[in-house]
Amino acid sequence: MALTYRGTGNLQACQLLLGHTQLESTVRYLSIKADDALMMSEPTDI
């Protein structure tokens, strides 16, 4: 799952695939910093 997250940056997709109800659980499972995860999951304006 960590490879999926690193490849897509889609934290919510990983959360759904893992069946987690709380985003914090997914962040902990993937061993990433919460701030980094939230920053990557925010939409970007181009």
CHARMM internal coordinates of N, CA and C (Angstrom, degrees):
IC EDIT
DIST 1 N 1 CA 1.4380
DIST 1 CA 1 C 1.5259
ANGL 1 N 1 CA 1 C 111.10
DIST 1 C 2 N 1.3136
ANGL 1 CA 1 C 2 N 116.55
DIHE 1 N 1 CA 1 C 2 N -31.68
DIST 2 N 2 CA 1.4612
ANGL 1 C 2 N 2 CA 119.65
DIHE 1 CA 1 C 2 N 2 CA 179.23
DIST 2 CA 2 C 1.5279
ANGL 2 N 2 CA 2 C 110.56
DIHE 1 C 2 N 2 CA 2 C -62.32
DIST 2 C 3 N 1.3225
ANGL 2 CA 2 C 3 N 117.21
DIHE 2 N 2 CA 2 C 3 N -36.68
DIST 3 N 3 CA 1.4638
ANGL 2 C 3 N 3 CA 120.35
DIHE 2 CA 2 C 3 N 3 CA 178.35
DIST 3 CA 3 C 1.5241
ANGL 3 N 3 CA 3 C 111.03
DIHE 2 C 3 N 3 CA 3 C -66.74
DIST 3 C 4 N 1.3125
ANGL 3 CA 3 C 4 N 116.59
DIHE 3 N 3 CA 3 C 4 N -36.86
DIST 4 N 4 CA 1.4640
ANGL 3 C 4 N 4 CA 120.87
DIHE 3 CA 3 C 4 N 4 CA 176.81
DIST 4 CA 4 C 1.5201
ANGL 4 N 4 CA 4 C 109.83
DIHE 3 C 4 N 4 CA 4 C -62.82
DIST 4 C 5 N 1.3081
ANGL 4 CA 4 C 5 N 116.20
DIHE 4 N 4 CA 4 C 5 N -44.84
DIST 5 N 5 CA 1.4606
ANGL 4 C 5 N 5 CA 120.04
DIHE 4 CA 4 C 5 N 5 CA -179.85
DIST 5 CA 5 C 1.5237
ANGL 5 N 5 CA 5 C 111.03
DIHE 4 C 5 N 5 CA 5 C -64.53
DIST 5 C 6 N 1.3212
ANGL 5 CA 5 C 6 N 116.60
DIHE 5 N 5 CA 5 C 6 N -45.51
DIST 6 N 6 CA 1.4650
ANGL 5 C 6 N 6 CA 119.61
DIHE 5 CA 5 C 6 N 6 CA -179.12
DIST 6 CA 6 C 1.5202
ANGL 6 N 6 CA 6 C 111.62
DIHE 5 C 6 N 6 CA 6 C -64.99
DIST 6 C 7 N 1.3217
ANGL 6 CA 6 C 7 N 116.55
DIHE 6 N 6 CA 6 C 7 N -34.83
DIST 7 N 7 CA 1.4523
ANGL 6 C 7 N 7 CA 120.42
DIHE 6 CA 6 C 7 N 7 CA -179.06
DIST 7 CA 7 C 1.5118
ANGL 7 N 7 CA 7 C 113.75
DIHE 6 C 7 N 7 CA 7 C -74.63
DIST 7 C 8 N 1.3305
ANGL 7 CA 7 C 8 N 116.57
DIHE 7 N 7 CA 7 C 8 N -35.28
DIST 8 N 8 CA 1.4610
ANGL 7 C 8 N 8 CA 120.05
DIHE 7 CA 7 C 8 N 8 CA -175.54
DIST 8 CA 8 C 1.5149
ANGL 8 N 8 CA 8 C 113.49
DIHE 7 C 8 N 8 CA 8 C -107.28
DIST 8 C 9 N 1.3276
ANGL 8 CA 8 C 9 N 117.29
DIHE 8 N 8 CA 8 C 9 N -29.24
DIST 9 N 9 CA 1.4525
ANGL 8 C 9 N 9 CA 120.86
DIHE 8 CA 8 C 9 N 9 CA -174.94
DIST 9 CA 9 C 1.5181
ANGL 9 N 9 CA 9 C 112.22
DIHE 8 C 9 N 9 CA 9 C 72.03
DIST 9 C 10 N 1.3389
ANGL 9 CA 9 C 10 N 116.59
DIHE 9 N 9 CA 9 C 10 N 11.41
DIST 10 N 10 CA 1.4578
ANGL 9 C 10 N 10 CA 121.09
DIHE 9 CA 9 C 10 N 10 CA -176.41
DIST 10 CA 10 C 1.5237
ANGL 10 N 10 CA 10 C 109.93
DIHE 9 C 10 N 10 CA 10 C -95.89
DIST 10 C 11 N 1.3075
ANGL 10 CA 10 C 11 N 115.51
DIHE 10 N 10 CA 10 C 11 N 93.60
DIST 11 N 11 CA 1.4520
ANGL 10 C 11 N 11 CA 121.73
DIHE 10 CA 10 C 11 N 11 CA -177.10
DIST 11 CA 11 C 1.5259
ANGL 11 N 11 CA 11 C 111.82
DIHE 10 C 11 N 11 CA 11 C -68.17
DIST 11 C 12 N 1.3141
ANGL 11 CA 11 C 12 N 116.82
DIHE 11 N 11 CA 11 C 12 N -36.79
DIST 12 N 12 CA 1.4622
ANGL 11 C 12 N 12 CA 120.23
DIHE 11 CA 11 C 12 N 12 CA -178.96
DIST 12 CA 12 C 1.5224
ANGL 12 N 12 CA 12 C 111.53
DIHE 11 C 12 N 12 CA 12 C -67.58
DIST 12 C 13 N 1.3186
ANGL 12 CA 12 C 13 N 117.89
DIHE 12 N 12 CA 12 C 13 N -35.83
DIST 13 N 13 CA 1.4599
ANGL 12 C 13 N 13 CA 120.73
DIHE 12 CA 12 C 13 N 13 CA 176.94
DIST 13 CA 13 C 1.5258
ANGL 13 N 13 CA 13 C 109.83
DIHE 12 C 13 N 13 CA 13 C -64.53
DIST 13 C 14 N 1.3107
ANGL 13 CA 13 C 14 N 116.89
DIHE 13 N 13 CA 13 C 14 N -42.52
DIST 14 N 14 CA 1.4616
ANGL 13 C 14 N 14 CA 120.62
DIHE 13 CA 13 C 14 N 14 CA 177.70
DIST 14 CA 14 C 1.5238
ANGL 14 N 14 CA 14 C 110.54
DIHE 13 C 14 N 14 CA 14 C -63.25
DIST 14 C 15 N 1.3069
ANGL 14 CA 14 C 15 N 116.28
DIHE 14 N 14 CA 14 C 15 N -39.78
DIST 15 N 15 CA 1.4581
ANGL 14 C 15 N 15 CA 120.92
DIHE 14 CA 14 C 15 N 15 CA 177.88
DIST 15 CA 15 C 1.5212
ANGL 15 N 15 CA 15 C 110.60
DIHE 14 C 15 N 15 CA 15 C -59.25
DIST 15 C 16 N 1.3193
ANGL 15 CA 15 C 16 N 116.82
DIHE 15 N 15 CA 15 C 16 N -46.26
DIST 16 N 16 CA 1.4667
ANGL 15 C 16 N 16 CA 120.93
DIHE 15 CA 15 C 16 N 16 CA 179.45
DIST 16 CA 16 C 1.5224
ANGL 16 N 16 CA 16 C 111.66
DIHE 15 C 16 N 16 CA 16 C -65.27
DIST 16 C 17 N 1.3244
ANGL 16 CA 16 C 17 N 116.59
DIHE 16 N 16 CA 16 C 17 N -43.61
DIST 17 N 17 CA 1.4611
ANGL 16 C 17 N 17 CA 120.41
DIHE 16 CA 16 C 17 N 17 CA -179.63
DIST 17 CA 17 C 1.5290
ANGL 17 N 17 CA 17 C 112.15
DIHE 16 C 17 N 17 CA 17 C -63.72
DIST 17 C 18 N 1.3163
ANGL 17 CA 17 C 18 N 116.57
DIHE 17 N 17 CA 17 C 18 N -34.22
DIST 18 N 18 CA 1.4636
ANGL 17 C 18 N 18 CA 120.73
DIHE 17 CA 17 C 18 N 18 CA 179.66
DIST 18 CA 18 C 1.5249
ANGL 18 N 18 CA 18 C 112.57
DIHE 17 C 18 N 18 CA 18 C -82.92
DIST 18 C 19 N 1.3217
ANGL 18 CA 18 C 19 N 116.47
DIHE 18 N 18 CA 18 C 19 N -14.45
DIST 19 N 19 CA 1.4593
ANGL 18 C 19 N 19 CA 119.99
DIHE 18 CA 18 C 19 N 19 CA -179.89
DIST 19 CA 19 C 1.5190
ANGL 19 N 19 CA 19 C 113.70
DIHE 18 C 19 N 19 CA 19 C 77.75
DIST 19 C 20 N 1.3248
ANGL 19 CA 19 C 20 N 116.33
DIHE 19 N 19 CA 19 C 20 N 22.54
DIST 20 N 20 CA 1.4665
ANGL 19 C 20 N 20 CA 120.61
DIHE 19 CA 19 C 20 N 20 CA 179.12
DIST 20 CA 20 C 1.5259
ANGL 20 N 20 CA 20 C 109.96
DIHE 19 C 20 N 20 CA 20 C -81.88
DIST 20 C 21 N 1.3149
ANGL 20 CA 20 C 21 N 116.14
DIHE 20 N 20 CA 20 C 21 N 140.17
DIST 21 N 21 CA 1.4595
ANGL 20 C 21 N 21 CA 120.10
DIHE 20 CA 20 C 21 N 21 CA 176.42
DIST 21 CA 21 C 1.5228
ANGL 21 N 21 CA 21 C 111.56
DIHE 20 C 21 N 21 CA 21 C -91.33
DIST 21 C 22 N 1.3245
ANGL 21 CA 21 C 22 N 116.86
DIHE 21 N 21 CA 21 C 22 N -22.80
DIST 22 N 22 CA 1.4607
ANGL 21 C 22 N 22 CA 120.76
DIHE 21 CA 21 C 22 N 22 CA 179.81
DIST 22 CA 22 C 1.5203
ANGL 22 N 22 CA 22 C 110.10
DIHE 21 C 22 N 22 CA 22 C -115.32
DIST 22 C 23 N 1.3191
ANGL 22 CA 22 C 23 N 115.36
DIHE 22 N 22 CA 22 C 23 N 133.18
DIST 23 N 23 CA 1.4591
ANGL 22 C 23 N 23 CA 121.37
DIHE 22 CA 22 C 23 N 23 CA -179.70
DIST 23 CA 23 C 1.5281
ANGL 23 N 23 CA 23 C 111.24
DIHE 22 C 23 N 23 CA 23 C -60.95
DIST 23 C 24 N 1.3234
ANGL 23 CA 23 C 24 N 116.59
DIHE 23 N 23 CA 23 C 24 N -33.28
DIST 24 N 24 CA 1.4656
ANGL 23 C 24 N 24 CA 120.97
DIHE 23 CA 23 C 24 N 24 CA -179.75
DIST 24 CA 24 C 1.5238
ANGL 24 N 24 CA 24 C 111.42
DIHE 23 C 24 N 24 CA 24 C -61.76
DIST 24 C 25 N 1.3136
ANGL 24 CA 24 C 25 N 117.15
DIHE 24 N 24 CA 24 C 25 N -34.52
DIST 25 N 25 CA 1.4633
ANGL 24 C 25 N 25 CA 120.77
DIHE 24 CA 24 C 25 N 25 CA 177.81
DIST 25 CA 25 C 1.5216
ANGL 25 N 25 CA 25 C 110.34
DIHE 24 C 25 N 25 CA 25 C -64.36
DIST 25 C 26 N 1.3125
ANGL 25 CA 25 C 26 N 116.35
DIHE 25 N 25 CA 25 C 26 N -41.49
DIST 26 N 26 CA 1.4608
ANGL 25 C 26 N 26 CA 120.94
DIHE 25 CA 25 C 26 N 26 CA 179.86
DIST 26 CA 26 C 1.5225
ANGL 26 N 26 CA 26 C 110.45
DIHE 25 C 26 N 26 CA 26 C -66.24
DIST 26 C 27 N 1.3185
ANGL 26 CA 26 C 27 N 116.72
DIHE 26 N 26 CA 26 C 27 N -42.86
DIST 27 N 27 CA 1.4653
ANGL 26 C 27 N 27 CA 121.55
DIHE 26 CA 26 C 27 N 27 CA 178.55
DIST 27 CA 27 C 1.5233
ANGL 27 N 27 CA 27 C 109.45
DIHE 26 C 27 N 27 CA 27 C -59.96
DIST 27 C 28 N 1.3172
ANGL 27 CA 27 C 28 N 117.07
DIHE 27 N 27 CA 27 C 28 N -45.02
DIST 28 N 28 CA 1.4636
ANGL 27 C 28 N 28 CA 121.29
DIHE 27 CA 27 C 28 N 28 CA 179.64
DIST 28 CA 28 C 1.5306
ANGL 28 N 28 CA 28 C 110.59
DIHE 27 C 28 N 28 CA 28 C -65.11
DIST 28 C 29 N 1.3167
ANGL 28 CA 28 C 29 N 117.01
DIHE 28 N 28 CA 28 C 29 N -42.64
DIST 29 N 29 CA 1.4621
ANGL 28 C 29 N 29 CA 122.10
DIHE 28 CA 28 C 29 N 29 CA -179.96
DIST 29 CA 29 C 1.5262
ANGL 29 N 29 CA 29 C 111.47
DIHE 28 C 29 N 29 CA 29 C -61.44
DIST 29 C 30 N 1.3102
ANGL 29 CA 29 C 30 N 116.52
DIHE 29 N 29 CA 29 C 30 N -40.44
DIST 30 N 30 CA 1.4627
ANGL 29 C 30 N 30 CA 120.96
DIHE 29 CA 29 C 30 N 30 CA -178.63
DIST 30 CA 30 C 1.5201
ANGL 30 N 30 CA 30 C 112.80
DIHE 29 C 30 N 30 CA 30 C -81.84
DIST 30 C 31 N 1.3247
ANGL 30 CA 30 C 31 N 116.94
DIHE 30 N 30 CA 30 C 31 N -5.95
DIST 31 N 31 CA 1.4697
ANGL 30 C 31 N 31 CA 122.51
DIHE 30 CA 30 C 31 N 31 CA 179.70
DIST 31 CA 31 C 1.5235
ANGL 31 N 31 CA 31 C 111.79
DIHE 30 C 31 N 31 CA 31 C 57.09
DIST 31 C 32 N 1.3131
ANGL 31 CA 31 C 32 N 115.32
DIHE 31 N 31 CA 31 C 32 N 49.37
DIST 32 N 32 CA 1.4601
ANGL 31 C 32 N 32 CA 120.21
DIHE 31 CA 31 C 32 N 32 CA 176.64
DIST 32 CA 32 C 1.5208
ANGL 32 N 32 CA 32 C 108.58
DIHE 31 C 32 N 32 CA 32 C -121.33
DIST 32 C 33 N 1.3049
ANGL 32 CA 32 C 33 N 116.29
DIHE 32 N 32 CA 32 C 33 N 161.01
DIST 33 N 33 CA 1.4561
ANGL 32 C 33 N 33 CA 120.81
DIHE 32 CA 32 C 33 N 33 CA 178.00
DIST 33 CA 33 C 1.5196
ANGL 33 N 33 CA 33 C 108.90
DIHE 32 C 33 N 33 CA 33 C -75.64
DIST 33 C 34 N 1.3125
ANGL 33 CA 33 C 34 N 116.74
DIHE 33 N 33 CA 33 C 34 N 136.72
DIST 34 N 34 CA 1.4656
ANGL 33 C 34 N 34 CA 121.64
DIHE 33 CA 33 C 34 N 34 CA -177.34
DIST 34 CA 34 C 1.5215
ANGL 34 N 34 CA 34 C 111.48
DIHE 33 C 34 N 34 CA 34 C -59.59
DIST 34 C 35 N 1.3271
ANGL 34 CA 34 C 35 N 118.14
DIHE 34 N 34 CA 34 C 35 N -40.85
DIST 35 N 35 CA 1.4630
ANGL 34 C 35 N 35 CA 121.15
DIHE 34 CA 34 C 35 N 35 CA -179.59
DIST 35 CA 35 C 1.5287
ANGL 35 N 35 CA 35 C 111.13
DIHE 34 C 35 N 35 CA 35 C -63.41
DIST 35 C 36 N 1.3418
ANGL 35 CA 35 C 36 N 116.05
DIHE 35 N 35 CA 35 C 36 N -41.99
DIST 36 N 36 CA 1.4598
ANGL 35 C 36 N 36 CA 120.07
DIHE 35 CA 35 C 36 N 36 CA 179.13
DIST 36 CA 36 C 1.5232
ANGL 36 N 36 CA 36 C 110.66
DIHE 35 C 36 N 36 CA 36 C -65.11
DIST 36 C 37 N 1.3142
ANGL 36 CA 36 C 37 N 116.26
DIHE 36 N 36 CA 36 C 37 N -41.66
DIST 37 N 37 CA 1.4604
ANGL 36 C 37 N 37 CA 120.69
DIHE 36 CA 36 C 37 N 37 CA -179.48
DIST 37 CA 37 C 1.5157
ANGL 37 N 37 CA 37 C 111.10
DIHE 36 C 37 N 37 CA 37 C -64.26
DIST 37 C 38 N 1.3092
ANGL 37 CA 37 C 38 N 117.11
DIHE 37 N 37 CA 37 C 38 N -44.16
DIST 38 N 38 CA 1.4594
ANGL 37 C 38 N 38 CA 120.32
DIHE 37 CA 37 C 38 N 38 CA -179.56
DIST 38 CA 38 C 1.5186
ANGL 38 N 38 CA 38 C 111.14
DIHE 37 C 38 N 38 CA 38 C -66.89
DIST 38 C 39 N 1.3176
ANGL 38 CA 38 C 39 N 117.36
DIHE 38 N 38 CA 38 C 39 N -36.82
DIST 39 N 39 CA 1.4605
ANGL 38 C 39 N 39 CA 120.69
DIHE 38 CA 38 C 39 N 39 CA 178.83
DIST 39 CA 39 C 1.5355
ANGL 39 N 39 CA 39 C 109.98
DIHE 38 C 39 N 39 CA 39 C -65.64
DIST 39 C 40 N 1.3233
ANGL 39 CA 39 C 40 N 117.17
DIHE 39 N 39 CA 39 C 40 N -41.31
DIST 40 N 40 CA 1.4555
ANGL 39 C 40 N 40 CA 120.59
DIHE 39 CA 39 C 40 N 40 CA -178.49
DIST 40 CA 40 C 1.5203
ANGL 40 N 40 CA 40 C 111.81
DIHE 39 C 40 N 40 CA 40 C -70.96
DIST 40 C 41 N 1.3341
ANGL 40 CA 40 C 41 N 117.13
DIHE 40 N 40 CA 40 C 41 N -28.72
DIST 41 N 41 CA 1.4467
ANGL 40 C 41 N 41 CA 119.62
DIHE 40 CA 40 C 41 N 41 CA -176.49
DIST 41 CA 41 C 1.5320
ANGL 41 N 41 CA 41 C 112.55
DIHE 40 C 41 N 41 CA 41 C -84.35
DIST 41 C 42 N 1.3429
ANGL 41 CA 41 C 42 N 116.68
DIHE 41 N 41 CA 41 C 42 N -9.92
DIST 42 N 42 CA 1.4637
ANGL 41 C 42 N 42 CA 119.71
DIHE 41 CA 41 C 42 N 42 CA 178.30
DIST 42 CA 42 C 1.5259
ANGL 42 N 42 CA 42 C 109.63
DIHE 41 C 42 N 42 CA 42 C -75.75
DIST 42 C 43 N 1.3110
ANGL 42 CA 42 C 43 N 117.03
DIHE 42 N 42 CA 42 C 43 N 142.43
DIST 43 N 43 CA 1.4701
ANGL 42 C 43 N 43 CA 119.07
DIHE 42 CA 42 C 43 N 43 CA 177.14
DIST 43 CA 43 C 1.5245
ANGL 43 N 43 CA 43 C 110.68
DIHE 42 C 43 N 43 CA 43 C -66.08
DIST 43 C 44 N 1.2994
ANGL 43 CA 43 C 44 N 116.32
DIHE 43 N 43 CA 43 C 44 N 148.98
DIST 44 N 44 CA 1.4641
ANGL 43 C 44 N 44 CA 121.40
DIHE 43 CA 43 C 44 N 44 CA -179.44
DIST 44 CA 44 C 1.5173
ANGL 44 N 44 CA 44 C 110.61
DIHE 43 C 44 N 44 CA 44 C -109.55
DIST 44 C 45 N 1.2903
ANGL 44 CA 44 C 45 N 116.26
DIHE 44 N 44 CA 44 C 45 N 138.81
DIST 45 N 45 CA 1.4558
ANGL 44 C 45 N 45 CA 121.15
DIHE 44 CA 44 C 45 N 45 CA 175.65
DIST 45 CA 45 C 1.5156
ANGL 45 N 45 CA 45 C 109.19
DIHE 44 C 45 N 45 CA 45 C -91.93
DIST 45 C 46 N 1.3026
ANGL 45 CA 45 C 46 N 115.40
DIHE 45 N 45 CA 45 C 46 N 134.17
DIST 46 N 46 CA 1.4727
ANGL 45 C 46 N 46 CA 119.66
DIHE 45 CA 45 C 46 N 46 CA 179.11
DIST 46 CA 46 C 1.5008
ANGL 46 N 46 CA 46 C 109.88
DIHE 45 C 46 N 46 CA 46 C -116.65
END
COOR INIT
IC SEED 1 N 1 CA 1 C
IC BUILD
